[in-house]
Amino acid sequence: MEAADFPAEVLAEAEAEAGKKWRSKMAKTFYTNGTILTMNENCLYAEAVCVKDGRIFSVGTEEEVMAEKKEGDQVIDLNGKTMMPGFIDAHSHFVGAANAMTQCDLSFCESFSDIIRTMKKFAEERCLEKNQWIVGCNYDQNFLEEKRHPDKIVLDEISRENPVLIVHASSHMGVANSKALEMQGIDEKTEDCPGGKYGRLENTRIPDGYMEEKAFLNFQSKLPMNSFEKLMELIVKAQSMYASYGITTVQDGMVGKPLFQLLKYAAQKELLKLDIVGYADITTMSEIFEEEPEYAESYCQHLKMGGFKIFLDGSPQGKTAWMAKPYEGETDYCGYPIYTDEKLEEYIELALHKKKQLLAHCNGDAAAEQYITQFETAMGKLGEKDSHRAVMVHAQLVREDQLKRMAEIQMMPSFFVVHTYYWGDIHIRNFGQERGSQISPVKSAVKNHMKYTFHQDTPVVPPDMMRTVWSAVNRISKSGQRIGENQRVSVMEALKAITVYAAYQYFEEKEKGTIEKGKKADFVVLSENPLETEPENLASVQVLMTIKENEVIYKTEDYNKN
């Protein structure tokens, strides 16, 4: 059929729509009348930014940039606020954060009775049927009156008909009731697994409901998932939550096969607005890059696989992190590893052979030593000089001598620095003043001229970037104690960790991290300039607007009033 054969009104409508799309594509957006913090140290501030097709078109003085304005272009008035590059999450568990939105929050519970009451109310409000799981998250024995983990006897008071599980704030341990243990066939005949342990009733082999590390992760992996429709809804909701903290790029730091299919489906249905970077479980997903090449290190509908992930130890506040010397008050207990040196070297060689980035969960200094040493060994054996920007995730108790060796092989630390606030007092108790005060040694990384990043390991804690910046600059615990004065950093050094260096960690330094011509128009608008804010007030700096490739994905209701 020729164009002339179509009715005139159809042609007119099509032409109008095409014209609309063309004008939209040609139109530019200008950001002005505020402080524009570029994070480019060669030109730290700008007066205006022009964006076209989701990318930065020009940056400079208002006179220079606004000279390019034409009819139909949009002008965004920053109202005197501060715009800077969108924040980049260097490590979290995106789908885990989404799923946690359906669980009962126990973070405010101060006793076993609080947990019982909160969980009962949660179950009643949701009218859960018999055999439906009741799941709570974020309890912490360190802050309970009893100063210990609950057991199945406590959780049986919540329900004896429903399976009950509560997840520790670290996500490395949890407790199940009798019904839950029965449903998963865990009894006195169940053996501890490598890299994981079950709690036992005193002087027996009968499980008491407590599980840690691999034992807990195995248990958790067998829980029924939310419906597919519910998970899609939660993924959309989780993105809004991350965006409310100014985040435009998010990590899912441990992707197995089912989770990848979930993320892939969300991408294909165009549900992803943020950039999601997944890291495949190297023990089960080593062929992902060959099987899914369209997601290999480049975004496809806002999803890409960045590399591999492995766990090497546990939690410092849960006392499962693997230490070189015993925990405070212990004779010989140092936590424990997940893998032998030989097995870890195999996985590192696999990542190096595939030329993929490897992220390793390391909290204790013994785990850090294992990761560094086996990386050095593998690189030497293969004649590799490039670690492909390997990352030590958390790096809580890494020592300065270890940081120097990391720098030599270009291994990056990603610090869970907000630990100093949430668990700083606990770390002093668990490790003593000398070791505990040096947790998350960011200044030592600065002194060794390293690139480093910050994260919150969400859902462990909310992805509050300004709280994290505040923690790195002040290092104050919940009790008001200064946790390692010598490890405090400047505001600029802290901001680099969530912008410039985070972009580098993802091999995206040409796309993100600074406001420069050609890069993605990923921005966050703050209530004030962090560089001019009193250090003690940094956590109070508000995210007013989050912009992803020039699309507003979060905005406070009173933005225009502020």
N, C-alpha and C positions, 0 to 999 in steps of 0.2 A: 504493500500500500504506500503510495506517495503521500508526502506531507499535505499536498493540496487536497487529498481525499478526506482529511480529518475535518470535523465541524470547526468553524471559526472560533467558537467559544472555548473548545478544548485546546486549540493551538494558543489562544490568548492566555489561558490559565497556565499552560505549560511554560510559555515564554515569561510570564510574570514570576513563576516559581524559580525558573532558571536565573532570572535577573536578580531575584531576592538572594539566592545563594551566591551569585557572583559578587553582589554588593557586600554581602556579609564577609566573603573571603577577602575582598579588597580592603574592607574597612580596617582601621587601626584603632588601638586603644592606648590612651595616654594616661600615665599615673603621675600626678604632680601635687604640689602644695603639702608636702610632708618631708620627713627625714627619710632618705633612701640610703640604707646601709648596704653597700654592694658586697661586702666581704672580700672584695678585691683590694689587697693592701696597696697596690700601685695607685689606686684611685678609690679610696674607701667610701666616699660619699658622692651622691649625684643629686641633682635637683628634679630630674624628670626621667621617665622611662617610656619608650614607645614599644608596643607589642603588635605583631602581625602574624596571623596564622599560628597562634599558640607559642611563638618564639619571640625573644627579645630582638627588636629591630634596631633600636638605638638607645644609648644611655649618655647623659651629659647634663649640661646646663638647661634650664627651662627655655631659654631663648633658642638654643640649638635644636632641642628636641621638638618643641612646639611649632617650630617653623615648618615642620613636615605635615602639620595637621591640615586636613581637607574636609570638605562638607561630607557629613555622614560618619565621620570618625567619632569615637566615644572618648570622653574625658572622665577619669575617676579621680575625684577629689579626696585625697588622703586625710583631709581635715587636721593637718598638723601632726598626725601620728607617724609611726616608724614602719617602713616597709623594708624587709630583708629577704634573702632567699628562703624558700620553703624549707622547713626542718626535715631532716632525713633520719629515719629510724634505723639504727645500725644493727639491732638485733631484738626481735620479739617473736612471738608465736601468734600470727595473725588469726588463724582459724581457731586456735585455742582461746584467744581473747573473745572471739565471736561466740564460741560455745559457752564460755563462762558467763555470758549474759543470761543464760537460762538456769544458772546455779544459785544456790543460797549463799550470800556473802556473810562470812563469819569473822571478818577482819575486826569487828568491834566487840567481839565476845571476849570476856575477861575470866570466864570460868567454864567448867563442864556444864553446870546448870544453865548458863547463858546459851551454850551450843545446843543443848537439848530443847530449850524453849524456842529458840530461833528456828531450828530445823522443823519442829512440830508445827509452828505457825506457817512456815513456808509450805509444808505439805498440805495443810488444811486449806490454805488459800487457793491451791491449785487442784484441789479435789482429786488427788492421786489415787488410782485404783490399786488393789492388792497386786503385788509383784512389780509395780512400777518403781523405778529407782528414785531415791531421794538423795541428791548430790549437793554437798556444800563445799565451799572453797575458801581459801585464805585464812584458815585458823593458824595460830602460831603458839606452840607450847611455851615459848619464851615469855609470852605476855599473859599466860593464864595463871590464875591463883595457884593451881596445883603444880605448876612448873614441870609438867610432863605431858606426854601425848595421852589423849583419851584411849580407851580400848573398846573391844566389842561389847563389854558389859555396859559401858556408858551409852554406846550408840543403840543398844537394844532397847533402851528407855525411850528412844525416838520412835522406833517401830520394830516389832518382831515379825510382822507380815510382809513389810516392804524391805528390799535390800537398801542399805544405807552406806554411803561412802562420803568421807570428808577428805578434802585435798589440802595439804599443807601449803602455806604461803609461798614456799620455795618451788612447789610443784614436783619435788623430788621424793615425797613420802606422803602417806595417807593412812587412813584407818577405815576398816569396814566392820559392819555389824555381823552377827551370826548368820543371818539370812543371806547376805552377800557372799560370805565365805562359802556357805553351803552351795549356792548357785554356781560358783566357780570351782567347786571341788577341792577347796583348800582345807586340809586337815592335818592331823599329826604325822601322816605319812609324807606330806609335802616337804621336799628338801629346799634349802636355800639355793638360789641360782647364782652363777658367777656374776659378781658385781651387784648383788642384791640380797636382802635378808628379810625374814619374817620375824616379828615379835612372837614370843611364846609366854604362856602362863607360867608363873614361877615353878621351877623344878619339874616341868613337864615339857613335852614336845607339842602340846596343843596350841595352835595359833591364837594369839590374843587380839588379832584384827589389825595390828600395826604392820606396815610394809614400807620398805625403803628402796630407792634406786631401781634396779632392773626388776626386782620382785613387784614393786608398785607399778612400774610402767607396763609390765606384762598384764597385770590385773586390769589396769585402766584401759588398755587396748581392746579388751573384750567387752567393754560396756556398750550397750546399744546406743547408736547415734540418733540424733534428732532426725526428723523426716527431711528429705531432700529440700522440700519447699521451705521448711523452717530454717534450714541451714542457709539457703539463699537469702532469706529475709535477714538472718543474723549477720551475714557477710556485708550486706548493705548498711546495716546498723553499726557494725564495727568500724566501717570506713568513716562514718560520720563522727564516731567517737575519736578516732585518730586525728581527723581533720580539725576537731575542736581544740586540739593542742598544737595546731600549726604544722602538722606533718603531711607531707605530700608524697613521700616514698616510704613503704613499709616492708618489713621482712617477715617471712614465715621461716623460722630457723630450724625446722625439722620436718621435712615433707616425705611421708611415705606414699605408697601407690594410691590408696583410697583418697588421701588428702589432695594429691596432685589432680586426680580426676575431678574432684570437687572444685578446685580452683580453675581448672581448665574449662569446666562447664560455665562457671561464673563469668570467665573472660569471654567465652563464645557468645553468651547471652548479653554481653555488653553491660554487665553489672558493676564492673570495676572502674572506679573513677580515680583512685590512687594508683600509683605504680606499686605492684607487689613483686618482691624478689624472693623466690623460694630457694631453699637449700635442701638437696635430696639426702636422705639417709644413705650414707655410703655403704652400709652393711646390707641393704636390701634393694637399692635403686641405682646401682653403679652404671646401668645401661640407659638411663633416662635421656641422656643427651643424644644418643644414637636413635632411640625410639621416638623422641619428640623434638626433632631438630628445629622446628619453627619457634620453640621456646628456649633454645640454647643461647643464653647470654645476650639476647636481644628481645625487646618487648613485643609481644603479640597481644593486642587488645589489653594492654597494661599489665601483662603477666610475663615474667621471664624466670628461668632457672639460673641462678648465679654460680652454683657450684655444689659442693658436698658439705655435710655436717657429721660430726662424731662427738659423742660424750666420753670424757675421760675420767670424771669423778663426780662428786655430789655437791652438797650445799654446806657452806661454812656455818651458817646459823643452825642448820640441822645436824652439824658435826659429822657429815659424811664426806666433806671435802678431803682430798688426800694430801696430807701434810708430811714434810720431811722430818719434823719433830712432833712429839705428842701434844695433844690438846692440853690446855691449862688444867691442872688437877688430875691428869691421867698419867699412869706410869709408862704405858707403851702404846696406847691407842692413838693412831694417826689418821683415822679414816682409811679408805681403801681405793684401789684403782678399779677401772672397768675392764681394761684389756691388758694383756701381757705386752711387753716391749716388742716382741716379735710380731704379734698380730697388728699392733698399731703401725709398725713399719710397713707391713703389707698394704694397709689402707692408704698410708701416705704415698707409697710408691705408685699405687693405683691412680691417685689424684694427680701426681706428677706426670705419670705416663699419658694421662688424658689431657694434661695441661689445664686442669681445672683448679679453681680456688677451693681450699679446704678450711672450714671453720671448725675449731675444736673447743668444746666446753671444758675449761680448766679453771677451777677455783683455788685449789691448794697449790703450794709451791712444789710439792712432789709431782703433781699432775703437770704443772708447767715444765718442770725439768724433763719429764718423760716426753712431752710433745716437742720441746726444743731439740733434745738429744736425738730422738728418732727422726726428726726432720733433717737435722744435720747429717745423720747417717745415710738416710735415703737419698738426699741430694748428692752426697759424695759418691755413693754407689752408682747412681745414674749419670753422674757427671753434669748435674743440673746446677745452674747458677741462679735460676729464677724460681722463687717459691710461689709465684702467681698470687702474690699478695695474701698469703695465708694469714688467718686471723686467729688469735687467742681470745675466745669469747669469755667475758667476765674478768679474767686476769686479776682476781681479787687479791691474792697473796703472792703474786709474782715478785721476785726480789730484783734489786737493781742490777746485780751481776747477770741475772737471766735476761733482763731487758736489753742489756748491751749485746748479748748473743742474738737476741731476736732482731735487733737493728741490723746486725751483720748479714742476716739472711732475708731482710726486708719482710719480716713477720710483724703484723700490726696487732697491738692490743686494743680490744674494745672493752672499755671499763664500765662496770655496773656501779658507777660512782655514787649514785643515790643511796647505795647501801650504807654509806656513812651516816645518813639521816635515819633510815628505817631500822637498821640493825647495828649501828656503830657501838652502842653500849653493850650489845650481846657479843660483838667481836672482841672487845676489850676483856670481857669475862671469859670467852672461850680460848683466847690466844695470849692473854696478858697484854700489858701496855705496849711493850716494844713491838711485837708483831701486829697486834690489833690496831694500833694507831696508823700503821703503814698500809692498810688495806686500800685498794684502788690507788696505786702510787702514780698519779697522773703527772705530777711535777718531775718525777724521775724520768718519765717518758719524754717530757719536753726537753730536759737536760741532755738526753741522748739523741736529740734531733729526730725523734720518731713522729710519724703520723699516727694518730690515735682517734678513737671514736667513743661516744657515750651511748648507752642504751638503758632501757628499763625492764627488759625481759617480760614485757606484758604477755600474759595476764598476771605475772607476779606482782607488779605494781603498775598503776596507771601510767600511760606514756606522756607524762607531764614534762616536757622539755625544759621549761623555765625552772621547775623544781630541781631538775638535774643540773642545770647551769648553776643555780644557787648552791647546790651541794658541792660542786667542784670548786667553787670560789670560796665558800665559807667552811665546809667540812664540819658542820655542827650536827650532833646527834639529837634524838628526840628529847633527851634529858638536858640538852644545852651544852654538852661536853664537846670540846674541840677535838676532832679525831685526826691528828697528824697535821700540825701547823705547817710543817715543812713540805707537805704535799699539796698545799693550796695553789691554785693557778689564777691568772688574770681572767677577766671577763672575756677578753678577745680570745685567749687560749681555749676557753670553754666553748665559745660560740663556733670556733673552727671545727670542733669535734662533731657538731651536729649539722654542719653545712659543708665546708670545703673538704675536710678529711673524710667525712662520711660518703661524699660523692666519689672520692678517690677509692675508698674501700670497695665500691660497687663498679669500679672501672668506668665511672660516669663523670669524670672531672671535666670533660669537654661539653657536657650536657647540663650539669647541675652544680650547685654548691656556691655559685657567685652570680651576681647580676651583671652579665656581660652580653654583648651583642652575639646573637646566634644560639644562645642557650635557651632551654625551655623556660617559659614564663611561669615558673613555680615560685609563689611568693607567700609570705605571711605578713600580716599587718598587726603590729603590737601597739599597746596603749602608750608605751614610751620607749625610748632608746636604751637598750640594756647597757650600752657603753657609758651612758650618763646617769644610770640608776645607782643609788647607794647599794653596795654589795648585799647588805642584809635584807634589801627589799626586792631582790631579783625574782623570788618565787611569786611575788604579787603582780608581776608584769602580765597583763592580760593579752590573750590572743583575740583580736577583734574580727579578723577575716583571714581565710585561707583560700588561696587561688592556685588551681592546678591547670597549667597550660592555658592560662587566661580565663578559665572558668571558675567563678566563685562557687566553692564547694562547702564553705562554712562562713557564716556571718552572724555576729551577735545582733540581737533585736535592736539594741540601742546604739549600734555602731555610728550612725549619723548624728547621734546626740552627743557623743563623746568628743 
